[in-house]
């Protein structure tokens, strides 16, 4: 980015980057938002907290999806981002009993000590390695199974 490379003092003071149109809208309404069609003209895109400030995770994901649609169209695509990249597995409908499950321990992600956190911008929680991730995945309770079970009909629904 030009600001980061050429104006590092200014870049350190930047909270948000917005276009002229978005800044005028912000001054008029007090709400920071972007028009995705405007972004497609400039080739500069933003989504999530960078656009709206801190909001809910759901709103940030929706904003990211909207941005992805616009970027796809800008690059010549159809804007359809709902492509299934891998086949979805059907959950096993019979959970059964697994001996010792209640006593299985979780893998804890490695963390920086508190005294190291306050003096650096390093990652606080680190990812599990492949072996740990596989072991943790074996603890799966198939929570998504509830979405596949036919809901119970109440007597008034027959």
N, CA, C and O of each residue as an XYZ file, in Angstrom:
632
protein
N       0.822     -1.177      0.000
C       0.000      0.000      0.000
C       0.868      1.242      0.000
O       1.907      1.292      0.658
N       0.435      2.229     -0.735
C       1.223      3.445     -0.874
C       1.422      4.137      0.467
O       2.535      4.550      0.791
N       0.341      4.268      1.259
C       0.478      4.956      2.552
C       1.493      4.261      3.448
O       2.326      4.919      4.072
N       1.430      2.959      3.514
C       2.343      2.210      4.383
C       3.786      2.408      3.929
O       4.678      2.596      4.757
N       4.022      2.367      2.605
C       5.383      2.431      2.082
C       5.951      3.841      2.019
O       7.132      4.051      2.295
N       5.113      4.808      1.655
C       5.608      6.162      1.414
C       5.338      7.149      2.541
O       6.049      8.144      2.683
N       4.323      6.880      3.332
C       3.963      7.772      4.432
C       3.779      6.970      5.722
O       2.671      6.928      6.258
N       4.828      6.338      6.230
C       4.658      5.464      7.397
C       4.142      6.202      8.630
O       3.410      5.615      9.426
N       4.503      7.473      8.811
C       3.993      8.235      9.951
C       2.473      8.391      9.858
O       1.758      8.229     10.847
N       1.994      8.710      8.648
C       0.559      8.882      8.425
C      -0.149      7.534      8.557
O      -1.230      7.448      9.141
N       0.467      6.483      8.011
C      -0.156      5.164      8.042
C      -0.388      4.700      9.475
O      -1.395      4.054      9.764
N       0.535      5.025     10.370
C       0.390      4.643     11.765
C      -0.793      5.297     12.449
O      -1.259      4.808     13.478
N      -1.286      6.396     11.895
C      -2.412      7.118     12.488
C      -3.746      6.753     11.845
O      -4.799      7.176     12.322
N      -3.710      5.967     10.761
C      -4.938      5.638     10.035
C      -5.759      4.617     10.812
O      -5.241      3.597     11.268
N      -7.047      4.909     10.951
C      -7.975      3.959     11.571
C      -8.745      3.197     10.505
O      -8.926      1.984     10.615
N      -9.201      3.903      9.470
C      -9.940      3.288      8.380
C      -9.560      3.992      7.081
O      -9.252      5.184      7.082
N      -9.584      3.256      5.982
C      -9.402      3.840      4.659
C     -10.748      3.834      3.960
O     -11.374      2.783      3.821
N     -11.196      4.999      3.518
C     -12.467      5.082      2.805
C     -12.280      5.966      1.587
O     -11.412      6.839      1.557
N     -13.108      5.724      0.587
C     -13.100      6.575     -0.594
C     -13.842      7.868     -0.312
O     -14.503      8.012      0.716
N     -13.721      8.806     -1.243
C     -14.359     10.109     -1.090
C     -15.857      9.977     -0.904
O     -16.436     10.600     -0.014
N     -16.484      9.169     -1.739
C     -17.933      8.985     -1.678
C     -18.353      8.418     -0.310
O     -19.329      8.876      0.285
N     -17.616      7.435      0.172
C     -17.937      6.837      1.466
C     -17.728      7.828      2.608
O     -18.483      7.830      3.581
N     -16.701      8.670      2.488
C     -16.441      9.669      3.535
C     -17.571     10.687      3.591
O     -18.007     11.066      4.678
N     -18.050     11.133      2.430
C     -19.167     12.093      2.397
C     -20.401     11.457      3.018
O     -21.096     12.094      3.809
N     -20.681     10.195      2.662
C     -21.820      9.494      3.272
C     -21.660      9.401      4.785
O     -22.630      9.567      5.525
N     -20.445      9.136      5.244
C     -20.184      9.051      6.682
C     -20.451     10.396      7.364
O     -21.062     10.441      8.431
N     -19.996     11.480      6.754
C     -20.194     12.805      7.338
C     -21.675     13.184      7.380
O     -22.117     13.878      8.296
N     -22.439     12.724      6.386
C     -23.857     13.056      6.326
C     -24.703     12.190      7.254
O     -25.671     12.666      7.847
N     -24.333     10.911      7.376
C     -25.185      9.972      8.119
C     -24.601      9.529      9.452
O     -25.336      9.093     10.338
N     -23.290      9.637      9.601
C     -22.652      9.145     10.821
C     -22.395      7.648     10.783
O     -21.893      7.081     11.754
N     -22.736      6.998      9.667
C     -22.514      5.556      9.530
C     -21.461      5.302      8.470
O     -21.525      5.838      7.364
N     -20.490      4.475      8.828
C     -19.438      4.131      7.891
C     -19.853      2.885      7.133
O     -19.976      1.809      7.718
N     -20.066      3.023      5.853
C     -20.470      1.898      5.001
C     -19.903      2.154      3.620
O     -19.479      3.266      3.307
N     -19.899      1.133      2.806
C     -19.406      1.307      1.449
C     -20.411      0.777      0.454
O     -21.183     -0.137      0.741
N     -20.383      1.357     -0.691
C     -21.205      0.906     -1.808
C     -20.307     -0.013     -2.633
O     -19.317      0.446     -3.203
N     -20.637     -1.298     -2.706
C     -19.766     -2.244     -3.383
C     -19.588     -1.922     -4.860
O     -18.547     -2.233     -5.439
N     -20.590     -1.303     -5.477
C     -20.441     -0.959     -6.889
C     -19.381      0.127     -7.055
O     -18.692      0.159     -8.075
N     -19.239      1.011     -6.078
C     -18.194      2.030     -6.114
C     -16.822      1.372     -6.014
O     -15.885      1.764     -6.709
N     -16.713      0.377     -5.150
C     -15.433     -0.315     -4.978
C     -15.016     -0.995     -6.272
O     -13.827     -1.046     -6.584
N     -15.967     -1.516     -7.025
C     -15.603     -2.221     -8.251
C     -15.013     -1.274     -9.284
O     -14.245     -1.705    -10.144
N     -15.356      0.001     -9.218
C     -14.782      0.961    -10.153
C     -13.332      1.259     -9.840
O     -12.535      1.511    -10.745
N     -12.986      1.233     -8.572
C     -11.619      1.558     -8.176
C     -10.724      0.332     -8.097
O      -9.500      0.460     -8.125
N     -11.315     -0.853     -8.000
C     -10.519     -2.069     -7.841
C     -10.022     -2.247     -6.418
O      -9.190     -3.117     -6.164
N     -10.515     -1.438     -5.477
C     -10.151     -1.538     -4.067
C     -11.375     -2.053     -3.330
O     -12.458     -1.479     -3.447
N     -11.215     -3.118     -2.578
C     -12.335     -3.753     -1.902
C     -12.079     -3.835     -0.408
O     -10.941     -3.958      0.044
N     -13.162     -3.763      0.343
C     -13.086     -3.915      1.792
C     -14.356     -4.602      2.244
O     -15.394     -4.504      1.589
N     -14.270     -5.296      3.365
C     -15.443     -5.991      3.900
C     -15.288     -6.125      5.403
O     -14.223     -5.860      5.961
N     -16.371     -6.544      6.050
C     -16.337     -6.824      7.478
C     -16.049     -5.592      8.307
O     -16.549     -4.509      8.004
N     -15.255     -5.740      9.342
C     -14.981     -4.658     10.275
C     -14.278     -3.471      9.610
O     -14.396     -2.341     10.084
N     -13.555     -3.716      8.525
C     -12.878     -2.621      7.833
C     -13.887     -1.651      7.235
O     -13.571     -0.481      7.023
N     -15.090     -2.123      6.965
C     -16.124     -1.285      6.368
C     -17.062     -0.738      7.421
O     -17.340      0.461      7.441
N     -17.551     -1.593      8.293
C     -18.624     -1.212      9.207
C     -18.149     -0.911     10.625
O     -18.939     -0.456     11.453
N     -16.908     -1.151     10.909
C     -16.473     -1.077     12.298
C     -16.851     -2.387     12.968
O     -17.324     -3.309     12.303
N     -16.652     -2.479     14.252
C     -16.932     -3.718     14.951
C     -18.432     -3.987     14.978
O     -19.206     -3.187     15.503
N     -18.832     -5.115     14.409
C     -20.225     -5.538     14.420
C     -20.244     -7.010     14.799
O     -19.283     -7.519     15.375
N     -21.322     -7.685     14.480
C     -21.388     -9.111     14.802
C     -20.620     -9.921     13.767
O     -20.371     -9.453     12.656
N     -20.252    -11.127     14.140
C     -19.568    -12.037     13.232
C     -20.457    -12.330     12.018
O     -19.968    -12.423     10.893
N     -21.753    -12.472     12.254
C     -22.693    -12.758     11.169
C     -22.667    -11.641     10.141
O     -22.620    -11.908      8.940
N     -22.697    -10.385     10.598
C     -22.655     -9.255      9.669
C     -21.322     -9.193      8.934
O     -21.286     -8.855      7.751
N     -20.232     -9.511      9.614
C     -18.924     -9.492      8.975
C     -18.839    -10.564      7.887
O     -18.294    -10.312      6.813
N     -19.372    -11.752      8.156
C     -19.365    -12.825      7.160
C     -20.232    -12.435      5.965
O     -19.843    -12.648      4.817
N     -21.410    -11.864      6.236
C     -22.292    -11.432      5.147
C     -21.603    -10.366      4.300
O     -21.694    -10.391      3.073
N     -20.922     -9.442      4.946
C     -20.199     -8.402      4.224
C     -19.085     -9.015      3.371
O     -18.878     -8.606      2.229
N     -18.374     -9.993      3.926
C     -17.322    -10.671      3.168
C     -17.877    -11.401      1.963
O     -17.275    -11.378      0.889
N     -19.031    -12.055      2.131
C     -19.668    -12.752      1.003
C     -20.095    -11.762     -0.076
O     -19.910    -12.016     -1.266
N     -20.671    -10.626      0.343
C     -21.053     -9.606     -0.640
C     -19.829     -9.104     -1.399
O     -19.859     -8.937     -2.618
N     -18.756     -8.867     -0.654
C     -17.513     -8.436     -1.292
C     -16.981     -9.473     -2.259
O     -16.485     -9.127     -3.331
N     -17.078    -10.749     -1.891
C     -16.602    -11.830     -2.764
C     -17.399    -11.882     -4.063
O     -16.838    -12.144     -5.127
N     -18.700    -11.635     -3.980
C     -19.541    -11.611     -5.187
C     -19.079    -10.501     -6.118
O     -18.947    -10.711     -7.324
N     -18.830     -9.303     -5.551
C     -18.412     -8.167     -6.368
C     -17.038     -8.418     -6.983
O     -16.825     -8.122     -8.159
N     -16.117     -8.955     -6.211
C     -14.780     -9.254     -6.735
C     -14.877    -10.291     -7.850
O     -14.207    -10.162     -8.875
N     -15.705    -11.320     -7.659
C     -15.877    -12.341     -8.689
C     -16.378    -11.716     -9.989
O     -15.879    -12.034    -11.069
N     -17.357    -10.833     -9.882
C     -17.874    -10.155    -11.084
C     -16.814     -9.262    -11.702
O     -16.688     -9.207    -12.925
N     -16.047     -8.560    -10.870
C     -14.979     -7.679    -11.360
C     -13.944     -8.471    -12.151
O     -13.384     -7.976    -13.129
N     -13.696     -9.705    -11.718
C     -12.719    -10.557    -12.396
C     -13.319    -11.332    -13.563
O     -12.647    -12.171    -14.162
N     -14.583    -11.056    -13.890
C     -15.199    -11.677    -15.051
C     -16.069    -12.877    -14.745
O     -16.557    -13.529    -15.668
N     -16.275    -13.185    -13.486
C     -17.110    -14.321    -13.099
C     -18.579    -13.950    -13.083
O     -18.956    -12.821    -13.400
N     -19.389    -14.904    -12.715
C     -20.843    -14.702    -12.696
C     -21.322    -14.082    -11.384
O     -22.446    -13.588    -11.304
N     -20.480    -14.105    -10.366
C     -20.894    -13.620     -9.054
C     -21.497    -14.715     -8.193
O     -21.884    -14.467     -7.051
N     -21.580    -15.925     -8.732
C     -22.116    -17.058     -7.976
C     -20.982    -17.670     -7.167
O     -20.077    -18.290     -7.724
N     -21.034    -17.493     -5.851
C     -19.957    -18.008     -4.997
C     -20.425    -19.193     -4.166
O     -19.758    -19.583     -3.208
N     -21.561    -19.764     -4.524
C     -22.118    -20.872     -3.750
C     -21.663    -22.234     -4.258
O     -22.287    -23.248     -3.949
N     -20.594    -22.268     -5.024
C     -20.073    -23.523     -5.565
C     -19.651    -24.465     -4.433
O     -18.982    -24.052     -3.486
N     -20.044    -25.715     -4.542
C     -19.619    -26.726     -3.571
C     -18.247    -27.233     -4.004
O     -18.119    -27.858     -5.057
N     -17.242    -26.972     -3.213
C     -15.875    -27.344     -3.580
C     -15.543    -28.784     -3.220
O     -14.670    -29.394     -3.837
N     -16.228    -29.324     -2.233
C     -16.028    -30.719     -1.846
C     -17.397    -31.327     -1.564
O     -18.319    -30.623     -1.153
N     -17.529    -32.622     -1.782
C     -18.826    -33.231     -1.457
C     -19.041    -33.224      0.063
O     -18.113    -33.449      0.840
N     -20.271    -32.963      0.454
C     -20.587    -32.951      1.873
C     -20.825    -34.372      2.364
O     -21.516    -35.157      1.716
N     -20.250    -34.688      3.505
C     -20.455    -36.000      4.108
C     -21.801    -36.010      4.825
O     -22.193    -35.027      5.454
N     -22.492    -37.123      4.719
C     -23.722    -37.278      5.487
C     -23.341    -37.800      6.857
O     -22.576    -38.760      6.957
N     -23.857    -37.191      7.919
C     -23.498    -37.670      9.255
C     -24.093    -39.052      9.517
O     -25.178    -39.378      9.035
N     -23.377    -39.842     10.274
C     -23.846    -41.170     10.665
C     -25.024    -40.973     11.620
O     -24.869    -40.336     12.663
N     -26.203    -41.513     11.277
C     -27.382    -41.232     12.101
C     -27.377    -41.921     13.461
O     -28.128    -41.513     14.347
N     -26.565    -42.940     13.654
C     -26.528    -43.639     14.939
C     -25.247    -43.246     15.662
O     -24.149    -43.607     15.240
N     -25.397    -42.510     16.743
C     -24.220    -42.076     17.484
C     -23.648    -43.199     18.336
O     -22.437    -43.418     18.362
N     -24.514    -43.895     19.019
C     -24.038    -44.992     19.863
C     -23.308    -44.491     21.088
O     -23.200    -43.290     21.335
N     -22.813    -45.449     21.844
C     -22.105    -45.125     23.087
C     -20.619    -45.355     22.845
O     -20.225    -46.354     22.244
N     -19.809    -44.429     23.314
C     -18.369    -44.582     23.176
C     -17.762    -44.582     24.568
O     -17.792    -43.574     25.274
N     -17.213    -45.725     24.953
C     -16.636    -45.868     26.290
C     -15.505    -44.866     26.497
O     -14.645    -44.686     25.635
N     -15.528    -44.232     27.638
C     -14.444    -43.334     28.030
C     -14.513    -41.951     27.407
O     -13.605    -41.145     27.609
N     -15.570    -41.654     26.651
C     -15.636    -40.355     25.970
C     -15.583    -39.195     26.965
O     -14.909    -38.193     26.725
N     -16.286    -39.337     28.065
C     -16.349    -38.242     29.050
C     -14.985    -37.946     29.657
O     -14.778    -36.862     30.202
N     -14.063    -38.879     29.575
C     -12.746    -38.683     30.184
C     -11.683    -38.267     29.176
O     -10.533    -38.035     29.549
N     -12.061    -38.168     27.890
C     -11.090    -37.716     26.888
C     -10.814    -36.238     27.108
O     -11.729    -35.444     27.330
N      -9.555    -35.889     27.045
C      -9.210    -34.480     27.260
C      -9.055    -33.778     25.915
O      -8.729    -34.402     24.906
N      -9.293    -32.478     25.922
C      -9.128    -31.673     24.718
C      -7.667    -31.310     24.554
O      -6.920    -31.225     25.529
N      -7.267    -31.098     23.313
C      -5.940    -30.557     23.059
C      -6.025    -29.058     23.230
O      -6.855    -28.406     22.597
N      -5.201    -28.519     24.055
C      -5.177    -27.079     24.257
C      -4.217    -26.462     23.258
O      -3.105    -26.954     23.063
N      -4.650    -25.390     22.631
C      -3.766    -24.680     21.709
C      -2.650    -24.023     22.507
O      -2.902    -23.441     23.562
N      -1.409    -24.111     22.008
C      -0.312    -23.430     22.699
C      -0.580    -21.924     22.743
O      -1.066    -21.347     21.770
N      -0.263    -21.298     23.871
C      -0.511    -19.865     24.049
C       0.739    -19.170     24.563
O       1.591    -19.776     25.213
N       0.823    -17.897     24.258
C       1.885    -17.081     24.837
C       1.542    -16.794     26.289
O       0.369    -16.665     26.640
N       2.540    -16.695     27.117
C       2.322    -16.337     28.511
C       1.823    -14.897     28.587
O       2.112    -14.088     27.706
N       1.082    -14.584     29.630
C       0.479    -13.252     29.759
C       1.523    -12.143     29.717
O       1.284    -11.101     29.105
N       2.674    -12.343     30.354
C       3.691    -11.286     30.359
C       4.288    -11.058     28.979
O       4.792     -9.969     28.705
N       4.245    -12.067     28.093
C       4.733    -11.895     26.723
C       3.676    -11.222     25.845
O       4.018    -10.528     24.887
N       2.402    -11.421     26.164
C       1.316    -10.846     25.358
C       1.317     -9.331     25.397
O       1.065     -8.682     24.381
N       1.595     -8.768     26.543
C       1.467     -7.323     26.700
C       2.601     -6.544     26.057
O       2.500     -5.325     25.920
N       3.678     -7.208     25.658
C       4.813     -6.483     25.082
C       5.024     -6.781     23.599
O       6.019     -6.348     23.018
N       4.096     -7.518     22.979
C       4.307     -7.834     21.574
C       2.978     -7.924     20.837
O       1.907     -7.921     21.443
N       3.075     -8.002     19.531
C       1.905     -8.190     18.689
C       1.904     -9.595     18.097
O       1.264     -9.833     17.073
N       2.603    -10.513     18.719
C       2.661    -11.895     18.243
C       1.318    -12.578     18.481
O       0.514    -12.130     19.299
N       1.093    -13.652     17.763
C      -0.141    -14.413     17.946
C      -0.194    -14.952     19.367
O       0.804    -15.440     19.899
N      -1.356    -14.858     19.965
C      -1.519    -15.321     21.335
C      -1.781    -16.825     21.352
O      -1.155    -17.562     22.113
N      -2.709    -17.272     20.510
C      -3.071    -18.681     20.440
C      -2.546    -19.233     19.124
O      -2.801    -18.666     18.062
N      -1.822    -20.322     19.191
C      -1.251    -20.930     17.991
C      -2.102    -22.111     17.541
O      -2.837    -22.698     18.334
N      -1.994    -22.449     16.270
C      -2.782    -23.539     15.701
C      -2.300    -24.895     16.202
O      -1.148    -25.066     16.601
N      -3.224    -25.851     16.167
C      -2.846    -27.229     16.461
C      -2.052    -27.772     15.279
O      -2.293    -27.385     14.136
N      -1.112    -28.663     15.551
C      -0.445    -29.312     14.430
C      -1.375    -30.403     13.885
O      -2.440    -30.643     14.454
N      -0.989    -31.057     12.806
C      -1.885    -32.011     12.150
C      -2.291    -33.156     13.079
O      -3.463    -33.532     13.118
N      -1.348    -33.706     13.816
C      -1.638    -34.821     14.720
C      -2.648    -34.408     15.792
O      -3.589    -35.147     16.082
N      -2.450    -33.229     16.375
C      -3.357    -32.741     17.409
C      -4.747    -32.453     16.841
O      -5.756    -32.742     17.486
N      -4.799    -31.882     15.630
C      -6.089    -31.571     15.004
C      -6.871    -32.848     14.700
O      -8.084    -32.894     14.903
N      -6.189    -33.876     14.219
C      -6.859    -35.150     13.937
C      -7.379    -35.762     15.230
O      -8.514    -36.238     15.277
N      -6.562    -35.754     16.281
C      -6.997    -36.307     17.567
C      -8.201    -35.537     18.102
O      -9.137    -36.142     18.625
N      -8.186    -34.214     17.977
C      -9.311    -33.398     18.460
C     -10.569    -33.686     17.642
O     -11.672    -33.689     18.188
N     -10.414    -33.925     16.346
C     -11.586    -34.187     15.504
C     -12.263    -35.506     15.858
O     -13.450    -35.679     15.582
N     -11.537    -36.429     16.458
C     -12.138    -37.711     16.859
C     -13.075    -37.556     18.054
O     -13.826    -38.474     18.385
N     -13.026    -36.401     18.692
C     -13.937    -36.131     19.805
C     -15.283    -35.603     19.297
O     -16.165    -35.299     20.099
N     -15.447    -35.493     17.992
C     -16.643    -34.891     17.393
C     -17.915    -35.572     17.887
O     -18.013    -36.799     17.901
N     -18.882    -34.758     18.289
C     -20.170    -35.285     18.740
C     -21.221    -35.215     17.631
O     -22.399    -35.469     17.882
N     -20.814    -34.881     16.430
C     -21.713    -34.739     15.282
C     -22.858    -33.792     15.597
O     -24.028    -34.138     15.435
N     -22.515    -32.606     16.042
C     -23.536    -31.615     16.382
C     -24.406    -31.267     15.176
O     -25.561    -30.873     15.340
N     -23.861    -31.407     13.966
C     -24.654    -31.103     12.774
C     -25.731    -32.152     12.509
O     -26.607    -31.939     11.671
N     -25.676    -33.278     13.210
C     -26.675    -34.325     13.013
C     -28.078    -33.820     13.336
O     -29.048    -34.249     12.710
N     -28.197    -32.915     14.302
C     -29.507    -32.413     14.684
C     -30.193    -31.699     13.531
O     -31.421    -31.608     13.500
N     -29.403    -31.184     12.572
C     -29.985    -30.498     11.425
C     -30.573    -31.479     10.413
O     -31.360    -31.081      9.554
N     -30.201    -32.746     10.505
C     -30.660    -33.762      9.553
C     -31.821    -34.591     10.092
O     -32.463    -35.325      9.340
N     -32.091    -34.479     11.375
C     -33.151    -35.276     11.985
C     -34.496    -34.621     11.693
O     -34.650    -33.408     11.833
N     -35.465    -35.433     11.286
C     -36.810    -34.923     11.014
C     -37.425    -34.425     12.312
O     -37.444    -35.145     13.310
N     -37.928    -33.194     12.304
C     -38.520    -32.681     13.542
C     -39.760    -33.472     13.935
O     -40.476    -34.003     13.086
N     -39.993    -33.538     15.217
C     -41.153    -34.246     15.756
C     -42.405    -33.441     15.437
O     -42.416    -32.220     15.592
N     -43.457    -34.120     14.993
C     -44.728    -33.451     14.763
C     -45.547    -33.507     16.049
O     -45.620    -34.541     16.712
N     -46.155    -32.383     16.383
C     -47.035    -32.343     17.534
C     -48.420    -32.783     17.114
O     -48.746    -32.752     15.927
N     -49.243    -33.193     18.068
C     -50.530    -33.794     17.740
C     -51.400    -32.893     16.861
O     -52.173    -33.395     16.045
N     -51.286    -31.581     17.016
C     -52.081    -30.653     16.230
C     -51.624    -30.509     14.796
O     -52.333    -29.929     13.974
N     -50.444    -31.032     14.481
C     -49.904    -30.901     13.121
C     -50.269    -32.062     12.209
O     -49.932    -32.035     11.026
N     -50.964    -33.102     12.737
C     -51.332    -34.260     11.908
C     -52.592    -34.018     11.149
O     -53.042    -34.890     10.404
